[in-house]
């Protein structure tokens, strides 16, 4: 189980609505990705622009040759 009350509240809503386990896992995966993308800030603190940034990031991810630039010397 997740330690986050926020994630648990989402899980409870999904289970109350009788979503399948696969759907629950997929939704929680994307919620976590969104939260980590925004440096673990609670979604209630974020605005509409944060959603647009996340979706733009998904649409235009960092190319493979640029991912580890900070580790190269």
N, CA, C and O atoms as a GROMACS GRO file, in nm:
protein
  292
    1UNK      N    1   0.082  -0.119   0.000
    1UNK     CA    2   0.000   0.000   0.000
    1UNK      C    3   0.087   0.125   0.000
    1UNK      O    4   0.199   0.126   0.050
    2UNK      N    5   0.033   0.229  -0.056
    2UNK     CA    6   0.101   0.358  -0.061
    2UNK      C    7   0.094   0.426   0.076
    2UNK      O    8  -0.003   0.410   0.149
    3UNK      N    9   0.197   0.502   0.107
    3UNK     CA   10   0.199   0.575   0.233
    3UNK      C   11   0.132   0.711   0.220
    3UNK      O   12   0.103   0.777   0.320
    4UNK      N   13   0.107   0.754   0.099
    4UNK     CA   14   0.050   0.886   0.074
    4UNK      C   15  -0.102   0.885   0.095
    4UNK      O   16  -0.173   0.807   0.032
    5UNK      N   17  -0.152   0.970   0.184
    5UNK     CA   18  -0.297   0.980   0.202
    5UNK      C   19  -0.367   1.025   0.072
    5UNK      O   20  -0.480   0.983   0.044
    6UNK      N   21  -0.300   1.108  -0.006
    6UNK     CA   22  -0.357   1.153  -0.132
    6UNK      C   23  -0.377   1.036  -0.229
    6UNK      O   24  -0.484   1.020  -0.288
    7UNK      N   25  -0.273   0.955  -0.244
    7UNK     CA   26  -0.282   0.838  -0.333
    7UNK      C   27  -0.388   0.741  -0.282
    7UNK      O   28  -0.464   0.684  -0.360
    8UNK      N   29  -0.392   0.722  -0.150
    8UNK     CA   30  -0.493   0.633  -0.092
    8UNK      C   31  -0.634   0.685  -0.116
    8UNK      O   32  -0.726   0.606  -0.137
    9UNK      N   33  -0.652   0.815  -0.112
    9UNK     CA   34  -0.785   0.870  -0.137
    9UNK      C   35  -0.828   0.846  -0.283
    9UNK      O   36  -0.944   0.818  -0.311
   10UNK      N   37  -0.732   0.858  -0.374
   10UNK     CA   38  -0.763   0.829  -0.515
   10UNK      C   39  -0.796   0.681  -0.530
   10UNK      O   40  -0.892   0.645  -0.599
   11UNK      N   41  -0.717   0.597  -0.467
   11UNK     CA   42  -0.741   0.452  -0.473
   11UNK      C   43  -0.881   0.419  -0.420
   11UNK      O   44  -0.952   0.338  -0.480
   12UNK      N   45  -0.921   0.482  -0.310
   12UNK     CA   46  -1.054   0.456  -0.252
   12UNK      C   47  -1.165   0.499  -0.346
   12UNK      O   48  -1.266   0.429  -0.358
   13UNK      N   49  -1.149   0.613  -0.412
   13UNK     CA   50  -1.250   0.659  -0.508
   13UNK      C   51  -1.261   0.560  -0.623
   13UNK      O   52  -1.371   0.524  -0.665
   14UNK      N   53  -1.147   0.515  -0.675
   14UNK     CA   54  -1.148   0.421  -0.787
   14UNK      C   55  -1.215   0.290  -0.747
   14UNK      O   56  -1.290   0.231  -0.826
   15UNK      N   57  -1.188   0.244  -0.627
   15UNK     CA   58  -1.248   0.118  -0.581
   15UNK      C   59  -1.397   0.135  -0.554
   15UNK      O   60  -1.476   0.044  -0.580
   16UNK      N   61  -1.435   0.250  -0.501
   16UNK     CA   62  -1.577   0.277  -0.478
   16UNK      C   63  -1.654   0.275  -0.610
   16UNK      O   64  -1.767   0.227  -0.617
   17UNK      N   65  -1.590   0.327  -0.714
   17UNK     CA   66  -1.653   0.329  -0.846
   17UNK      C   67  -1.636   0.196  -0.920
   17UNK      O   68  -1.680   0.181  -1.034
   18UNK      N   69  -1.571   0.101  -0.853
   18UNK     CA   70  -1.554  -0.036  -0.904
   18UNK      C   71  -1.474  -0.041  -1.034
   18UNK      O   72  -1.504  -0.120  -1.124
   19UNK      N   73  -1.370   0.042  -1.043
   19UNK     CA   74  -1.279   0.035  -1.157
   19UNK      C   75  -1.199  -0.094  -1.147
   19UNK      O   76  -1.177  -0.146  -1.038
   20UNK      N   77  -1.156  -0.144  -1.259
   20UNK     CA   78  -1.077  -0.267  -1.257
   20UNK      C   79  -0.940  -0.240  -1.195
   20UNK      O   80  -0.895  -0.125  -1.190
   21UNK      N   81  -0.876  -0.345  -1.147
   21UNK     CA   82  -0.745  -0.331  -1.084
   21UNK      C   83  -0.642  -0.275  -1.183
   21UNK      O   84  -0.558  -0.193  -1.146
   22UNK      N   85  -0.649  -0.318  -1.309
   22UNK     CA   86  -0.557  -0.266  -1.411
   22UNK      C   87  -0.576  -0.116  -1.430
   22UNK      O   88  -0.479  -0.041  -1.442
   23UNK      N   89  -0.701  -0.073  -1.434
   23UNK     CA   90  -0.730   0.070  -1.450
   23UNK      C   91  -0.680   0.147  -1.329
   23UNK      O   92  -0.622   0.255  -1.344
   24UNK      N   93  -0.703   0.094  -1.211
   24UNK     CA   94  -0.655   0.159  -1.088
   24UNK      C   95  -0.504   0.176  -1.092
   24UNK      O   96  -0.452   0.284  -1.062
   25UNK      N   97  -0.434   0.072  -1.128
   25UNK     CA   98  -0.287   0.078  -1.135
   25UNK      C   99  -0.242   0.180  -1.238
   25UNK      O  100  -0.146   0.255  -1.214
   26UNK      N  101  -0.309   0.183  -1.352
   26UNK     CA  102  -0.271   0.278  -1.457
   26UNK      C  103  -0.296   0.422  -1.412
   26UNK      O  104  -0.209   0.508  -1.431
   27UNK      N  105  -0.411   0.449  -1.352
   27UNK     CA  106  -0.441   0.584  -1.304
   27UNK      C  107  -0.341   0.628  -1.198
   27UNK      O  108  -0.291   0.741  -1.203
   28UNK      N  109  -0.311   0.541  -1.103
   28UNK     CA  110  -0.218   0.575  -0.996
   28UNK      C  111  -0.077   0.595  -1.051
   28UNK      O  112  -0.002   0.679  -1.001
   29UNK      N  113  -0.041   0.518  -1.152
   29UNK     CA  114   0.090   0.535  -1.217
   29UNK      C  115   0.102   0.677  -1.272
   29UNK      O  116   0.203   0.745  -1.250
   30UNK      N  117   0.000   0.722  -1.345
   30UNK     CA  118   0.006   0.854  -1.407
   30UNK      C  119  -0.006   0.966  -1.305
   30UNK      O  120   0.054   1.072  -1.324
   31UNK      N  121  -0.079   0.945  -1.198
   31UNK     CA  122  -0.085   1.046  -1.091
   31UNK      C  123   0.053   1.061  -1.028
   31UNK      O  124   0.098   1.173  -1.004
   32UNK      N  125   0.120   0.949  -1.002
   32UNK     CA  126   0.255   0.956  -0.945
   32UNK      C  127   0.353   1.023  -1.041
   32UNK      O  128   0.434   1.105  -0.999
   33UNK      N  129   0.344   0.989  -1.169
   33UNK     CA  130   0.432   1.052  -1.268
   33UNK      C  131   0.412   1.204  -1.267
   33UNK      O  132   0.509   1.280  -1.273
   34UNK      N  133   0.288   1.249  -1.261
   34UNK     CA  134   0.255   1.391  -1.258
   34UNK      C  135   0.315   1.457  -1.134
   34UNK      O  136   0.376   1.564  -1.142
   35UNK      N  137   0.298   1.393  -1.019
   35UNK     CA  138   0.349   1.448  -0.894
   35UNK      C  139   0.501   1.455  -0.896
   35UNK      O  140   0.558   1.557  -0.856
   36UNK      N  141   0.569   1.349  -0.941
   36UNK     CA  142   0.715   1.350  -0.945
   36UNK      C  143   0.768   1.451  -1.048
   36UNK      O  144   0.872   1.513  -1.026
   37UNK      N  145   0.696   1.467  -1.158
   37UNK     CA  146   0.736   1.565  -1.259
   37UNK      C  147   0.742   1.705  -1.198
   37UNK      O  148   0.827   1.786  -1.234
   38UNK      N  149   0.651   1.732  -1.105
   38UNK     CA  150   0.646   1.863  -1.041
   38UNK      C  151   0.713   1.861  -0.903
   38UNK      O  152   0.667   1.928  -0.810
   39UNK      N  153   0.820   1.785  -0.890
   39UNK     CA  154   0.903   1.779  -0.769
   39UNK      C  155   0.822   1.750  -0.642
   39UNK      O  156   0.842   1.813  -0.538
   40UNK      N  157   0.732   1.654  -0.652
   40UNK     CA  158   0.652   1.604  -0.540
   40UNK      C  159   0.562   1.709  -0.476
   40UNK      O  160   0.529   1.700  -0.358
   41UNK      N  161   0.523   1.808  -0.554
   41UNK     CA  162   0.426   1.906  -0.502
   41UNK      C  163   0.287   1.846  -0.510
   41UNK      O  164   0.254   1.773  -0.604
   42UNK      N  165   0.205   1.876  -0.412
   42UNK     CA  166   0.068   1.824  -0.408
   42UNK      C  167  -0.010   1.884  -0.525
   42UNK      O  168   0.000   2.004  -0.550
   43UNK      N  169  -0.087   1.804  -0.596
   43UNK     CA  170  -0.164   1.856  -0.710
   43UNK      C  171  -0.255   1.973  -0.676
   43UNK      O  172  -0.285   2.054  -0.763
   44UNK      N  173  -0.300   1.983  -0.551
   44UNK     CA  174  -0.385   2.096  -0.512
   44UNK      C  175  -0.309   2.228  -0.518
   44UNK      O  176  -0.370   2.334  -0.528
   45UNK      N  177  -0.176   2.222  -0.511
   45UNK     CA  178  -0.093   2.342  -0.517
   45UNK      C  179  -0.067   2.386  -0.661
   45UNK      O  180  -0.020   2.497  -0.684
   46UNK      N  181  -0.097   2.300  -0.755
   46UNK     CA  182  -0.064   2.327  -0.895
   46UNK      C  183  -0.183   2.386  -0.969
   46UNK      O  184  -0.298   2.365  -0.931
   47UNK      N  185  -0.152   2.459  -1.073
   47UNK     CA  186  -0.257   2.523  -1.153
   47UNK      C  187  -0.268   2.452  -1.288
   47UNK      O  188  -0.200   2.352  -1.314
   48UNK      N  189  -0.354   2.504  -1.371
   48UNK     CA  190  -0.379   2.447  -1.503
   48UNK      C  191  -0.251   2.443  -1.587
   48UNK      O  192  -0.231   2.350  -1.665
   49UNK      N  193  -0.166   2.543  -1.571
   49UNK     CA  194  -0.040   2.547  -1.648
   49UNK      C  195   0.048   2.427  -1.616
   49UNK      O  196   0.123   2.381  -1.702
   50UNK      N  197   0.040   2.375  -1.495
   50UNK     CA  198   0.119   2.259  -1.456
   50UNK      C  199   0.076   2.136  -1.536
   50UNK      O  200   0.160   2.055  -1.575
   51UNK      N  201  -0.052   2.124  -1.559
   51UNK     CA  202  -0.103   2.013  -1.640
   51UNK      C  203  -0.053   2.027  -1.783
   51UNK      O  204  -0.010   1.930  -1.845
   52UNK      N  205  -0.057   2.149  -1.836
   52UNK     CA  206  -0.009   2.173  -1.971
   52UNK      C  207   0.141   2.142  -1.983
   52UNK      O  208   0.184   2.084  -2.083
   53UNK      N  209   0.219   2.179  -1.882
   53UNK     CA  210   0.363   2.148  -1.883
   53UNK      C  211   0.386   1.998  -1.886
   53UNK      O  212   0.470   1.949  -1.962
   54UNK      N  213   0.312   1.926  -1.804
   54UNK     CA  214   0.327   1.781  -1.798
   54UNK      C  215   0.290   1.716  -1.931
   54UNK      O  216   0.362   1.630  -1.980
   55UNK      N  217   0.180   1.758  -1.988
   55UNK     CA  218   0.136   1.701  -2.116
   55UNK      C  219   0.234   1.737  -2.229
   55UNK      O  220   0.259   1.656  -2.318
   56UNK      N  221   0.288   1.857  -2.226
   56UNK     CA  222   0.389   1.896  -2.324
   56UNK      C  223   0.514   1.810  -2.309
   56UNK      O  224   0.574   1.769  -2.408
   57UNK      N  225   0.552   1.784  -2.185
   57UNK     CA  226   0.667   1.698  -2.158
   57UNK      C  227   0.644   1.558  -2.215
   57UNK      O  228   0.734   1.498  -2.273
   58UNK      N  229   0.523   1.506  -2.199
   58UNK     CA  230   0.492   1.372  -2.253
   58UNK      C  231   0.495   1.373  -2.406
   58UNK      O  232   0.535   1.276  -2.470
   59UNK      N  233   0.451   1.484  -2.462
   59UNK     CA  234   0.446   1.495  -2.608
   59UNK      C  235   0.586   1.512  -2.667
   59UNK      O  236   0.614   1.461  -2.775
   60UNK      N  237   0.673   1.584  -2.596
   60UNK     CA  238   0.808   1.612  -2.643
   60UNK      C  239   0.910   1.572  -2.537
   60UNK      O  240   0.970   1.658  -2.473
   61UNK      N  241   0.929   1.442  -2.518
   61UNK     CA  242   1.025   1.399  -2.415
   61UNK      C  243   1.169   1.434  -2.455
   61UNK      O  244   1.197   1.463  -2.571
   62UNK      N  245   1.256   1.429  -2.359
   62UNK     CA  246   1.398   1.456  -2.384
   62UNK      C  247   1.453   1.344  -2.471
   62UNK      O  248   1.433   1.227  -2.441
   63UNK      N  249   1.523   1.378  -2.580
   63UNK     CA  250   1.579   1.274  -2.667
   63UNK      C  251   1.680   1.189  -2.592
   63UNK      O  252   1.745   1.239  -2.500
   64UNK      N  253   1.696   1.062  -2.629
   64UNK     CA  254   1.788   0.972  -2.559
   64UNK      C  255   1.931   1.025  -2.549
   64UNK      O  256   1.998   1.003  -2.448
   65UNK      N  257   1.978   1.094  -2.651
   65UNK     CA  258   2.116   1.142  -2.648
   65UNK      C  259   2.134   1.263  -2.556
   65UNK      O  260   2.247   1.306  -2.534
   66UNK      N  261   2.025   1.319  -2.501
   66UNK     CA  262   2.034   1.435  -2.413
   66UNK      C  263   1.999   1.401  -2.268
   66UNK      O  264   2.012   1.487  -2.180
   67UNK      N  265   1.956   1.278  -2.240
   67UNK     CA  266   1.907   1.241  -2.107
   67UNK      C  267   2.014   1.245  -2.000
   67UNK      O  268   1.986   1.288  -1.888
   68UNK      N  269   2.135   1.202  -2.031
   68UNK     CA  270   2.239   1.190  -1.930
   68UNK      C  271   2.346   1.298  -1.943
   68UNK      O  272   2.461   1.276  -1.904
   69UNK      N  273   2.310   1.412  -1.996
   69UNK     CA  274   2.408   1.519  -2.017
   69UNK      C  275   2.471   1.562  -1.886
   69UNK      O  276   2.591   1.589  -1.882
   70UNK      N  277   2.395   1.569  -1.778
   70UNK     CA  278   2.451   1.615  -1.651
   70UNK      C  279   2.553   1.518  -1.594
   70UNK      O  280   2.634   1.556  -1.510
   71UNK      N  281   2.552   1.392  -1.639
   71UNK     CA  282   2.646   1.294  -1.589
   71UNK      C  283   2.773   1.285  -1.674
   71UNK      O  284   2.871   1.222  -1.634
   72UNK      N  285   2.771   1.346  -1.788
   72UNK     CA  286   2.888   1.342  -1.876
   72UNK      C  287   2.988   1.449  -1.835
   72UNK      O  288   2.950   1.557  -1.791
   73UNK      N  289   3.115   1.418  -1.850
   73UNK     CA  290   3.221   1.516  -1.817
   73UNK      C  291   3.311   1.535  -1.936
   73UNK      O  292   3.406   1.613  -1.930
   0.00000   0.00000   0.00000
